[in-house]
Amino acid sequence: MTNYQILFWYGVIPVQIRVRDEFDEYAMFRFPAAFQEAAIQASQALGLDCGEDCMTGCTWGDWQSHLAPKDQIAQIIISEFEDMPGITDWQHVVEVVKTKLWR
């Protein structure tokens, strides 16, 4: 099984987005409390209606059935979080989203 992990920083708080590959059919997104509302908004922008459940995980099938084009997904993620201080590695986040999470 392949695991992908994006780790970036909100101030001194690490934020993890973990995704196991499609064979495991499970995606895990973990955010600190400060990200909860933005994460829910990003989920809704992707067409998901799982609200706070997305704070602990959505099934791979849920994401696959609602996926926007990869560039749009990357833009949604950036637009929700880019104004928060301390996140410095957006290009890495975009590349992982484009090339690994949704192959």
Residue pairs with C-beta under 8 A, 6 or more apart in sequence:
1 20
1 21
1 23
1 24
2 20
2 21
3 18
3 19
3 20
3 21
4 18
4 19
4 20
4 21
4 96
4 100
4 101
5 16
5 17
5 18
5 19
6 16
6 17
6 18
6 92
6 93
6 96
7 14
7 15
7 16
8 14
8 15
8 87
8 88
8 89
8 92
8 93
9 15
9 86
9 87
9 88
10 32
10 34
10 35
10 84
10 85
10 86
10 87
11 85
11 86
12 86
13 32
13 34
13 86
15 30
15 31
15 32
15 35
16 30
17 28
17 29
17 30
17 93
18 27
18 28
18 29
18 30
19 27
19 28
19 29
19 100
19 101
20 26
20 27
20 28
20 60
22 60
22 64
24 60
25 59
25 60
25 61
26 57
26 59
26 60
27 57
27 58
27 59
27 60
27 63
27 101
28 56
28 57
29 39
29 54
29 55
29 57
29 58
30 55
30 56
31 38
31 39
31 55
34 84
35 81
35 84
36 52
36 55
38 80
38 81
38 84
39 54
39 55
39 80
40 51
40 52
40 54
40 55
41 80
42 76
42 77
42 80
43 50
43 51
43 54
43 58
45 76
45 80
46 63
46 66
46 67
46 68
46 73
46 76
47 66
47 68
48 54
48 58
48 62
48 63
48 66
50 58
50 62
67 73
67 102
68 76
70 97
70 98
70 102
71 98
73 97
73 102
74 93
74 94
74 97
74 98
77 93
77 94
77 97
78 90
78 93
78 94
81 87
82 90
